[in-house]
């Protein structure tokens, strides 16, 4: 397998549980040395696909390749250098964090024991390694799960909702950690989440799933650019400006935000549209103090696609 080949390849993957279709005809590749965010509301099929990728569930139809090997037929070779968390990581609660990793390292072998201290340091648990896991918060257990996934020196990390239980400061550290896996270590990270705004800050690529179907896949910039097209204005006469802008055919929405600021949604987003807006206002005697393009967040883009779905259902 060459470095140019994708580390994950999904082709027409469908998984049914009886009459229920959990994932339907999912196809995309994950490039090496990148972070892909696997996004969707709870109940959309995120965890089901991860379980299929790790050989924990069989697909109904379609094919999965990991590291150039078929799942599940060649799962041993495929998963040899893959680390992962599926749902909440489990540990022996009466053992310390370090001892839990030592038990796991005994199963992994191949230098895993020597990686325990660096892994604890990497996830911010170096000072807590001698505490029993029953004393850990949920966020600490999640980080210990990431540390455990590093013991086999994986080239691919598959992490299912790994930021659950982290506080805001922990989220910032988590984002930096994930990016360091990619940028410093050259690992590939496949991370599922419903925390859309957070994943936008981490991922290179995004795949969005809704009701078991892949609805968007591309780079973060591509998906955001395909979303809302708008500009932000600050004017000296907001009431008159709104009246003028609502009469322009290429404007679909005008939002008053207070203090002379307006949000304008356009059918197209190019320099000509922005110039036309400014010209129409100036000709009408409305002063324009500020004009800037607005970039839709990934969360806004996601809500456009799913119609605001965020149901809290089984995954």
C-alpha positions in Angstrom: 0.0 0.0 0.0 1.5 3.3 -1.0 1.4 6.6 1.0 -0.9 8.0 -1.7 -3.6 5.4 -1.1 -6.3 6.3 1.4 -6.0 4.8 4.9 -9.7 4.2 5.0 -11.9 3.4 2.0 -15.7 2.9 2.4 -17.7 1.8 -0.7 -21.5 1.5 -0.5 -21.5 0.5 3.2 -24.9 -0.4 4.4 -25.8 -1.8 7.8 -29.3 -3.0 8.8 -30.6 -4.2 12.1 -33.7 -6.1 11.1 -35.9 -3.7 9.2 -34.0 -0.7 10.5 -31.3 0.8 8.3 -28.6 2.3 10.5 -26.3 3.4 7.7 -27.1 3.5 4.0 -24.8 3.4 1.0 -21.9 5.3 2.7 -18.9 5.9 0.4 -15.8 8.1 1.0 -12.1 7.9 1.5 -9.9 9.2 4.3 -6.4 10.4 3.3 -3.3 9.7 5.3 -2.0 12.3 7.7 -5.4 14.1 8.0 -8.1 14.5 10.6 -11.6 13.7 9.4 -14.6 14.8 11.5 -17.5 12.3 11.3 -20.4 14.5 12.2 -24.1 13.9 12.8 -26.9 14.2 15.4 -27.2 11.5 18.0 -29.0 8.5 16.3 -27.6 9.2 12.9 -25.4 6.1 12.5 -22.0 7.5 13.6 -21.1 4.7 16.1 -22.6 2.0 13.9 -20.2 2.8 11.1 -17.2 3.0 13.5 -18.1 -0.5 14.8 -18.2 -1.8 11.3 -14.8 -0.2 10.5 -13.2 -1.9 13.6 -14.7 -5.3 12.7 -17.1 -5.2 15.7 -20.1 -5.4 13.4 -20.6 -6.9 10.0 -21.9 -4.7 7.1 -25.0 -5.8 5.4 -23.6 -4.8 2.0 -20.7 -2.8 0.7 -17.0 -3.0 1.5 -14.6 -1.4 4.0 -10.8 -1.3 3.7 -8.5 -0.1 6.5 -4.8 0.3 5.7 -5.3 -1.5 2.4 -6.9 -4.6 4.1 -10.5 -5.7 3.9 -12.7 -5.6 7.0 -13.6 -8.1 8.4 -11.7 -10.7 6.3 -8.3 -9.2 7.0 -9.1 -7.5 10.2 -5.9 -8.7 12.0 -3.7 -7.0 9.4 -6.0 -4.0 9.0 -6.2 -3.1 12.7 -2.6 -3.9 13.5 -1.7 -0.3 13.9 -5.1 1.2 14.7 -6.1 2.6 18.0 -9.6 3.5 19.0 -12.3 4.4 21.4 -15.9 3.2 20.8 -18.5 4.9 23.0 -17.2 5.2 26.6 -13.8 3.6 27.3 -13.9 0.9 30.0 -11.3 0.4 32.7 -10.8 -1.5 35.9 -12.1 1.1 38.4 -10.0 -0.1 41.4 -6.7 0.0 39.5 -4.8 3.2 38.9 -4.7 4.8 35.5 -1.1 3.7 35.0 -1.9 0.1 36.1 -4.8 -0.1 33.7 -2.4 0.9 30.9 0.1 -1.6 32.0 -2.5 -4.4 31.8 -3.4 -3.2 28.3 0.3 -2.9 27.3 0.8 -6.6 28.3 -1.8 -7.5 25.6 -0.3 -5.2 23.0 3.4 -6.0 23.5 5.9 -4.6 21.0 7.3 -1.8 23.2 3.9 -0.7 24.5 5.0 -0.6 28.2 7.7 2.0 27.3 4.9 4.2 25.7 2.9 4.4 28.9 4.6 7.4 30.5 4.7 9.4 27.2 1.1 8.6 26.6 0.0 9.8 30.0 2.0 13.0 29.5 0.5 13.5 26.1 -3.1 13.4 27.3 -2.4 15.5 30.4 -2.7 12.7 33.0 1.0 12.4 34.1 0.1 13.8 37.5 -2.9 11.5 37.9 -1.5 8.2 36.8 -1.3 6.8 40.3 -4.9 7.6 41.1 -7.5 4.9 40.9 -9.8 5.2 37.9 -12.9 5.2 40.1 -11.7 8.7 41.2 -11.5 10.0 37.6 -14.0 12.3 36.1 -15.6 11.3 32.9 -13.3 13.7 31.0 -10.3 12.1 32.6 -11.5 8.6 31.6 -11.9 9.8 28.1 -8.3 11.1 28.1 -7.1 7.8 29.6 -8.9 6.1 26.7 -6.9 8.2 24.2 -3.7 7.3 26.1 -4.5 3.6 25.9 -5.1 4.0 22.2 -1.6 5.3 21.7 0.2 2.3 23.3 0.3 0.4 20.0 1.9 3.4 18.2 -1.0 3.6 15.8 -0.9 5.3 12.4 -4.7 5.6 12.6 -6.8 6.7 15.5 -10.6 6.1 15.4 -12.2 8.1 18.3 -15.9 7.9 19.0 -17.1 11.1 20.8 -13.8 11.4 22.7 -14.5 14.9 24.0 -17.5 13.8 26.1 -17.2 15.1 29.7 -14.5 17.7 29.0 -14.8 21.2 30.4 -14.1 24.3 28.2 -10.4 24.5 29.2 -10.1 20.7 28.6 -11.7 21.2 25.2 -8.9 23.6 24.2 -6.2 21.2 25.3 -8.0 18.4 23.5 -8.1 20.3 20.3 -4.4 21.0 20.5 -3.7 17.3 21.3 -5.6 16.0 18.3 -3.9 18.5 16.0 -0.5 17.4 17.4 -1.3 13.8 16.5 -1.7 14.9 12.9 0.8 17.7 12.5 3.7 16.4 14.7 3.2 12.6 14.6 1.8 12.2 11.0 -1.1 10.1 12.3 -4.5 10.0 10.7 -7.4 10.7 13.1 -11.0 9.7 12.4 -13.1 11.5 15.1 -16.9 11.3 15.5 -18.8 14.0 17.3 -22.0 15.9 17.5 -20.1 19.0 18.8 -20.0 20.6 15.4 -18.3 23.9 16.3 -15.5 22.0 18.1 -14.8 19.6 15.2 -14.6 22.6 12.8 -11.6 23.8 14.8 -9.9 20.3 14.6 -10.7 18.6 11.3 -9.2 18.9 7.8 -12.1 17.1 6.3 -15.7 16.6 7.3 -18.2 13.9 6.5 -21.8 14.7 7.7 -24.3 11.9 8.2 -28.0 12.4 8.7 -30.5 9.5 9.2 -27.9 7.0 8.2 -27.0 8.7 4.9 -23.9 10.7 3.9 -25.2 14.2 3.1 -21.9 16.1 2.7 -18.2 15.3 2.4 -15.3 17.6 1.7 -12.7 19.9 3.3 -13.9 22.2 6.0 -13.3 25.2 3.8 -15.3 23.6 0.9 -18.3 22.9 3.1 -18.4 26.2 4.8 -18.0 28.0 1.4 -21.0 26.1 0.1 -23.2 27.3 3.0 -24.7 30.7 3.6 -23.5 33.5 1.5 -23.7 36.9 3.2 -22.2 40.2 4.2 -22.2 42.3 7.3 -22.9 46.0 7.0 -22.8 48.9 9.4 -24.9 51.9 8.2 -26.0 55.3 9.5 -29.7 54.7 8.7 -30.7 51.1 9.3 -34.4 51.5 8.7 -33.9 53.1 5.2 -31.1 50.6 4.4 -33.4 47.6 5.1 -36.1 49.1 2.9 -33.7 49.5 0.0 -32.0 46.1 0.4 -35.3 44.2 0.5 -36.0 45.5 -2.9 -32.9 44.0 -4.5 -33.6 40.7 -6.3 -30.4 38.9 -5.3 -30.9 39.5 -1.6 -32.8 36.7 0.2 -32.8 38.0 3.7 -32.0 41.2 5.7 -31.4 41.0 9.5 -31.3 44.0 11.8 -28.8 43.4 14.6 -28.8 46.8 16.4 -26.4 49.7 16.5 -26.7 50.1 12.7 -25.5 46.6 11.9 -27.2 44.5 9.3 -26.8 40.9 8.2 -27.5 40.4 4.5 -27.9 36.9 2.9 -27.2 36.8 -0.8 -28.2 34.4 -3.6 -24.7 34.6 -4.8 -21.5 35.8 -3.1 -19.1 37.6 -5.3 -17.5 41.0 -5.6 -20.2 42.2 -8.0 -23.0 41.5 -5.4 -21.1 43.3 -2.6 -20.5 46.3 -4.9 -24.2 46.4 -6.0 -25.3 46.5 -2.3 -22.9 49.3 -1.5 -23.9 51.3 -4.7 -27.6 51.0 -4.0 -27.2 52.3 -0.4 -24.9 55.1 -1.3 -27.1 56.3 -4.2 -30.0 56.4 -1.8 -28.0 58.5 0.6 -27.3 55.8 3.2 -23.8 56.0 4.6 -21.9 52.7 4.8 -19.3 52.6 7.6 -18.3 48.9 7.3 -18.8 46.0 4.9 -17.4 42.5 5.4 -18.1 39.0 4.2 -19.6 36.6 6.6 -18.4 33.0 6.9 -21.0 30.5 7.9 -19.8 28.2 10.7 -19.9 24.5 10.2 -22.7 24.3 12.7 -24.8 26.7 10.7 -24.1 24.6 7.6 -25.0 21.4 9.4 -28.3 22.8 10.6 -29.1 23.9 7.0 -28.6 20.4 5.8 -30.4 18.5 8.6 -33.1 21.0 9.2 -31.9 21.6 12.7 -32.1 18.0 13.7 -30.3 17.2 17.0 -32.4 14.4 18.4 -30.9 12.7 21.4 -31.3 9.1 20.3 -29.2 6.0 20.4 -26.3 6.2 18.1 
